Amino acid sequence: MPKRIALVLSAALSLVASSAFSEEKPFITLATTTSTQDSGLLDAILPKFTAQSGIEVRVVSVGTGRALEIGRAGDADVVLVHDRAAEDAFVAEGHARERRAVMYNDFLIVGPKSDPAGAKGANVVAAFARIADRGAKFISRGDDSGTHKAELRYWAAAARDPKPASGRWYIEAGGGMATTLGMAGELQAYTLTDRSTWLALSNRRGLVEMVSGDARLLNRYSVMVVDPAKHPGVKAALGQKLADWLTGAAGRSAIAAFKVGGEQVFFLE
């Protein structure tokens, strides 16, 4: 290729690359729980935020514990999680200036129709005690998620420690809610789930709702913008726009309008 043509082609390619870069939408990274993703909520509401703000949201869907670790490393601009004690610690450590309540739903215990533990209709603490006492199969998230941390609180309230039974009747999935529910269905076991993911599950494999309605099953979600004073590389100004939107009129309306199977699954704080 003649040198002059090569130089012209190189300049043209550089111009195209520069134009594509300049036209790229600004984006932020949101570290959040699997329940907000698996339920379909984020797919329903984030395009509305992007359309209104011009900001793309790139989602990292993991358990709450891992989402907060990502925030602590400065690898996310915003976190949306559901474990109040861990959220308060995140703020106290200086990783965010504040937490804002966004929405809530509830947890429920699901299990096989045969109900070998006799859990159906019990309160959450009694149900956990019965599952342990009868050695009925239970699938735990086992992933330091908000759901896993709630499960551990219920075991403690029931004065039962399932850890010695790990690998026997107590099985740790080490994965997200959809994965855990799939294992529970396959093994005809009990598990703790958030209602939104449960309703979004297309194949429940014979699992049914066992315990719900207990006030202790309330499941609250909060949003936090990672503090640039602690993590200078984060896009705090753009992240704040998402937090403001989620807790403002437009975001609240989008959350309230989201339904699974015609049923509202997230409610406004």
C-alpha positions as CSV (number, residue, x, y, z in Angstrom):
1,M,0.0,0.0,0.0
2,P,1.5,3.4,-1.0
3,K,2.6,5.4,2.0
4,R,0.3,8.4,1.3
5,I,-2.8,6.1,1.1
6,A,-1.8,4.4,4.3
7,L,-1.6,7.7,6.1
8,V,-5.0,8.8,4.8
9,L,-6.6,5.5,5.9
10,S,-5.0,5.8,9.3
11,A,-6.3,9.3,9.8
12,A,-9.8,8.2,8.7
13,L,-9.8,5.3,11.1
14,S,-8.7,7.6,13.9
15,L,-11.4,10.1,13.1
16,V,-14.1,7.3,13.2
17,A,-12.7,6.0,16.5
18,S,-12.7,9.5,17.9
19,S,-16.3,10.1,16.8
20,A,-17.5,6.8,18.2
21,F,-15.8,7.6,21.5
22,S,-17.3,11.0,21.7
23,E,-20.8,9.7,21.0
24,E,-20.6,7.0,23.7
25,K,-23.1,7.5,26.5
26,P,-21.9,8.3,29.9
27,F,-22.3,5.2,32.2
28,I,-22.2,4.2,35.8
29,T,-21.7,0.8,37.4
30,L,-24.4,-0.4,39.8
31,A,-23.6,-3.3,42.1
32,T,-26.8,-4.9,43.3
33,T,-28.5,-8.0,44.5
34,T,-29.6,-10.9,42.4
35,S,-33.2,-10.4,43.4
36,T,-33.4,-7.0,41.7
37,Q,-32.1,-8.6,38.5
38,D,-33.7,-12.0,38.6
39,S,-37.1,-10.5,39.3
40,G,-36.9,-8.4,36.1
41,L,-37.2,-5.1,38.0
42,L,-33.9,-3.6,36.7
43,D,-34.7,-4.5,33.1
44,A,-38.1,-2.8,33.5
45,I,-37.0,0.5,35.2
46,L,-33.4,1.3,34.2
47,P,-34.1,1.9,30.5
48,K,-36.5,4.6,31.8
49,F,-33.7,6.2,33.8
50,T,-31.4,6.1,30.8
51,A,-34.0,7.6,28.5
52,Q,-34.5,10.5,30.9
53,S,-30.9,11.1,32.0
54,G,-28.8,9.9,29.1
55,I,-26.8,7.8,31.6
56,E,-26.3,4.1,30.9
57,V,-26.3,1.8,33.9
58,R,-24.1,-1.3,33.8
59,V,-25.3,-3.8,36.4
60,V,-23.2,-6.2,38.4
61,S,-25.7,-8.6,40.0
62,V,-24.3,-10.5,43.0
63,G,-25.3,-11.0,46.6
64,T,-25.4,-8.0,49.0
65,G,-22.1,-9.0,50.7
66,R,-20.3,-9.1,47.4
67,A,-22.0,-5.9,46.1
68,L,-20.7,-4.1,49.2
69,E,-17.2,-5.5,48.7
70,I,-17.3,-4.1,45.1
71,G,-18.3,-0.8,46.5
72,R,-15.5,-0.9,49.1
73,A,-13.0,-1.5,46.3
74,G,-14.3,1.6,44.5
75,D,-15.3,-0.7,41.5
76,A,-19.0,0.5,41.6
77,D,-20.5,3.9,41.6
78,V,-23.7,3.0,43.3
79,V,-24.9,0.0,45.4
80,L,-28.5,-1.2,45.8
81,V,-28.7,-3.8,48.6
82,H,-30.9,-5.2,51.4
83,D,-29.1,-5.7,54.7
84,R,-29.5,-2.7,57.0
85,A,-26.7,-3.7,59.4
86,A,-24.2,-4.1,56.5
87,E,-25.4,-0.8,55.0
88,D,-24.9,1.1,58.2
89,A,-21.4,-0.3,58.4
90,F,-20.7,0.7,54.8
91,V,-21.6,4.3,55.6
92,A,-19.8,4.3,59.0
93,E,-16.6,3.2,57.2
94,G,-16.8,6.2,54.9
95,H,-17.6,4.3,51.7
96,A,-20.9,6.3,51.3
97,R,-22.2,9.5,52.8
98,E,-25.7,8.2,53.3
99,R,-28.1,5.4,52.7
100,R,-31.5,6.0,51.2
101,A,-34.5,3.7,51.6
102,V,-35.9,2.8,48.3
103,M,-38.5,0.0,48.5
104,Y,-39.4,-3.2,50.3
105,N,-40.9,-6.6,49.7
106,D,-40.8,-9.8,51.9
107,F,-39.1,-13.1,52.3
108,L,-41.0,-16.4,52.4
109,I,-40.1,-20.0,53.1
110,V,-41.0,-22.3,50.2
111,G,-40.8,-26.1,50.2
112,P,-42.2,-29.4,48.8
113,K,-45.9,-30.0,48.8
114,S,-45.3,-33.0,51.1
115,D,-44.0,-30.6,53.8
116,P,-41.9,-33.2,55.7
117,A,-41.0,-30.7,58.5
118,G,-44.6,-29.6,59.0
119,A,-43.6,-26.0,58.4
120,K,-46.7,-24.8,56.5
121,G,-48.5,-22.1,58.4
122,A,-46.0,-21.7,61.2
123,N,-44.2,-18.5,62.0
124,V,-40.7,-18.1,60.6
125,V,-38.8,-19.0,63.7
126,A,-41.0,-22.1,64.4
127,A,-40.6,-23.2,60.8
128,F,-36.8,-23.0,61.0
129,A,-36.8,-25.0,64.2
130,R,-39.0,-27.7,62.7
131,I,-36.8,-28.0,59.6
132,A,-33.7,-28.5,61.8
133,D,-35.3,-30.8,64.3
134,R,-36.6,-33.1,61.6
135,G,-33.5,-32.9,59.4
136,A,-35.6,-31.9,56.4
137,K,-33.5,-30.8,53.3
138,F,-32.9,-27.0,53.3
139,I,-31.0,-25.2,50.5
140,S,-29.1,-22.1,51.7
141,R,-27.8,-19.4,49.5
142,G,-24.5,-19.7,51.4
143,D,-23.2,-16.6,49.6
144,D,-23.2,-13.7,52.1
145,S,-26.2,-12.2,50.3
146,G,-28.9,-10.2,52.1
147,T,-31.1,-13.3,51.9
148,H,-28.4,-15.5,53.3
149,K,-27.8,-13.1,56.2
150,A,-31.5,-13.0,56.9
151,E,-31.6,-16.8,56.9
152,L,-28.8,-16.9,59.5
153,R,-30.7,-14.5,61.7
154,Y,-33.7,-16.9,61.6
155,W,-31.6,-19.9,62.5
156,A,-30.2,-17.9,65.5
157,A,-33.7,-16.8,66.6
158,A,-34.7,-20.5,66.5
159,A,-31.6,-21.4,68.6
160,R,-30.6,-23.9,65.9
161,D,-27.2,-24.2,64.2
162,P,-27.4,-26.0,60.8
163,K,-23.7,-25.8,60.1
164,P,-22.9,-29.3,61.6
165,A,-25.4,-30.7,59.1
166,S,-23.7,-29.1,56.1
167,G,-23.7,-31.5,53.2
168,R,-26.4,-33.7,54.8
169,W,-29.8,-32.0,55.1
170,Y,-28.3,-28.5,55.0
171,I,-26.9,-27.7,51.6
172,E,-25.2,-24.5,50.6
173,A,-25.8,-23.5,47.0
174,G,-23.2,-20.7,47.0
175,G,-25.1,-18.9,44.2
176,G,-28.0,-16.6,43.4
177,M,-31.6,-16.9,44.3
178,A,-32.7,-18.4,41.0
179,T,-29.9,-21.0,41.3
180,T,-30.9,-21.8,44.9
181,L,-34.6,-22.2,44.0
182,G,-33.6,-24.5,41.2
183,M,-31.7,-26.7,43.6
184,A,-34.6,-26.7,46.1
185,G,-37.0,-27.8,43.4
186,E,-34.6,-30.5,42.1
187,L,-34.0,-31.9,45.6
188,Q,-37.5,-31.2,47.0
189,A,-36.1,-29.1,49.8
190,Y,-37.1,-26.0,51.7
191,T,-35.4,-22.6,51.1
192,L,-35.8,-18.9,52.0
193,T,-36.5,-16.7,49.0
194,D,-37.5,-13.1,48.3
195,R,-41.0,-12.9,46.9
196,S,-40.1,-11.1,43.7
197,T,-37.7,-13.9,42.5
198,W,-40.2,-16.5,43.6
199,L,-43.0,-15.0,41.5
200,A,-40.7,-14.6,38.5
201,L,-39.7,-18.3,38.6
202,S,-41.3,-20.0,35.7
203,N,-40.7,-23.6,36.8
204,R,-41.3,-24.2,40.5
205,R,-40.8,-27.9,40.3
206,G,-43.5,-28.7,42.9
207,L,-42.4,-26.2,45.4
208,V,-45.1,-24.2,47.2
209,E,-45.3,-21.3,49.6
210,M,-45.0,-22.5,53.2
211,V,-44.5,-19.4,55.5
212,S,-45.2,-15.8,54.8
213,G,-46.8,-12.8,56.4
214,D,-44.6,-12.8,59.5
215,A,-43.4,-9.2,60.3
216,R,-39.9,-10.6,60.7
217,L,-39.8,-11.5,57.0
218,L,-39.9,-7.8,55.9
219,N,-37.1,-7.2,53.3
220,R,-36.0,-3.6,52.8
221,Y,-33.7,-2.3,50.0
222,S,-31.5,0.8,50.1
223,V,-29.4,2.7,47.6
224,M,-25.9,4.3,48.4
225,V,-23.6,6.3,46.2
226,V,-20.0,5.5,46.7
227,D,-18.1,8.4,48.2
228,P,-15.5,10.0,46.0
229,A,-13.6,11.3,49.1
230,K,-12.8,7.6,49.8
231,H,-12.7,6.4,46.2
232,P,-11.6,9.3,43.9
233,G,-12.2,7.3,40.7
234,V,-16.0,6.8,41.1
235,K,-18.5,8.7,39.1
236,A,-20.3,10.1,42.1
237,A,-22.1,12.9,40.3
238,L,-23.7,10.5,37.8
239,G,-24.3,8.0,40.5
240,Q,-26.2,10.6,42.5
241,K,-28.5,11.1,39.6
242,L,-29.5,7.4,39.8
243,A,-30.0,7.6,43.5
244,D,-32.1,10.8,43.2
245,W,-34.2,9.2,40.4
246,L,-34.8,6.0,42.3
247,T,-36.1,7.9,45.4
248,G,-37.8,10.6,43.3
249,A,-41.2,10.7,41.7
250,A,-40.2,9.1,38.4
251,G,-38.3,6.2,39.9
252,R,-40.9,5.6,42.5
253,S,-43.6,5.5,39.9
254,A,-41.6,3.0,37.8
255,I,-41.0,0.7,40.8
256,A,-44.6,0.8,41.9
257,A,-45.7,0.0,38.3
258,F,-43.5,-3.1,38.0
259,K,-45.5,-6.3,38.4
260,V,-44.8,-10.0,38.0
261,G,-47.7,-12.1,36.8
262,G,-50.0,-9.1,37.4
263,E,-48.8,-8.8,41.1
264,Q,-46.9,-5.8,42.5
265,V,-43.8,-7.2,44.2
266,F,-41.9,-4.1,45.4
267,F,-43.5,-1.4,47.5
268,L,-42.3,2.1,48.2
269,E,-40.8,3.2,51.5
